[in-house]
């Protein structure tokens, strides 16, 4: 009877190590800053008067640069989560 009880092992405890390291969190912060910068660059461009059309909202910064920064920030976020450091 005692031999049977010794053969039953305790469940393996979970790994106490954090899944993300400090480098991962730094990369997450950088990715968040890039996404935030993209949204800031996308803002604005409207006119003060509804009778007047402002072509500034179609600038290269708002149409091309800002969406590239937002997508790049999300790519950095995914890389920061998936990258495993030792």
C-alpha positions as CSV (number, residue, x, y, z in Angstrom):
1,X,0.0,0.0,0.0
2,X,2.8,2.4,0.9
3,X,4.6,1.6,-2.4
4,X,1.5,2.6,-4.4
5,X,1.3,5.9,-2.6
6,X,5.0,6.7,-3.3
7,X,4.5,6.0,-7.0
8,X,1.8,8.7,-7.2
9,X,3.7,11.9,-7.9
10,X,2.6,15.4,-7.0
11,X,1.5,17.5,-10.0
12,X,4.4,19.5,-11.5
13,X,4.3,23.1,-10.3
14,X,4.0,25.8,-12.9
15,X,7.1,27.6,-14.0
16,X,7.4,30.6,-11.6
17,X,9.4,32.5,-14.3
18,X,7.6,35.4,-16.0
19,X,6.7,34.7,-19.6
20,X,7.9,38.2,-20.7
21,X,11.2,39.7,-19.8
22,X,12.1,43.3,-19.3
23,X,13.2,43.6,-22.9
24,X,9.8,42.5,-24.0
25,X,8.1,45.2,-22.0
26,X,10.5,47.8,-23.4
27,X,9.6,46.7,-26.9
28,X,5.9,46.8,-26.0
29,X,6.3,50.4,-24.8
30,X,8.2,51.3,-28.0
31,X,5.5,49.8,-30.1
32,X,2.8,51.6,-28.1
33,X,4.6,54.9,-28.6
34,X,4.9,54.3,-32.4
35,X,1.2,53.6,-32.6
36,X,0.4,56.7,-30.6
37,X,2.6,58.8,-32.8
38,X,0.8,57.5,-35.9
39,X,-2.6,58.4,-34.5
40,X,-1.3,61.9,-33.5
41,X,0.0,62.4,-37.1
42,X,-3.3,61.3,-38.5
43,X,-5.3,63.9,-36.4
44,X,-6.4,67.3,-37.6
45,X,-6.8,68.6,-41.1
46,X,-10.4,69.8,-40.9
47,X,-11.5,73.3,-41.7
48,X,-13.0,75.7,-39.3
49,X,-15.9,76.6,-41.5
50,X,-18.3,73.9,-42.9
51,X,-18.6,76.1,-46.1
52,X,-14.9,75.8,-46.9
53,X,-13.1,72.6,-47.9
54,X,-9.5,72.2,-46.6
55,X,-7.2,70.0,-48.8
56,X,-4.7,69.7,-45.9
57,X,-6.5,66.6,-44.7
58,X,-5.2,64.8,-47.8
59,X,-1.5,65.6,-47.0
60,X,1.2,62.9,-47.4
61,X,1.6,62.8,-43.7
62,X,-2.0,61.9,-42.9
63,X,-2.6,59.6,-45.9
64,X,0.7,57.7,-46.1
65,X,3.0,58.2,-43.2
66,X,0.6,57.9,-40.3
67,X,-1.0,54.6,-41.3
68,X,2.5,53.1,-42.0
69,X,3.5,54.1,-38.5
70,X,0.4,52.6,-36.9
71,X,0.8,49.3,-38.8
72,X,4.5,49.3,-37.9
73,X,3.7,49.8,-34.3
74,X,1.4,46.9,-34.3
75,X,4.1,44.7,-35.9
76,X,6.5,45.8,-33.1
77,X,3.8,44.9,-30.6
78,X,3.4,41.4,-32.1
79,X,7.2,40.9,-32.2
80,X,7.6,42.1,-28.6
81,X,5.1,39.5,-27.5
82,X,6.4,36.6,-29.6
83,X,10.1,37.2,-29.0
84,X,11.6,35.0,-26.3
85,X,14.8,36.1,-24.5
86,X,16.9,33.8,-22.3
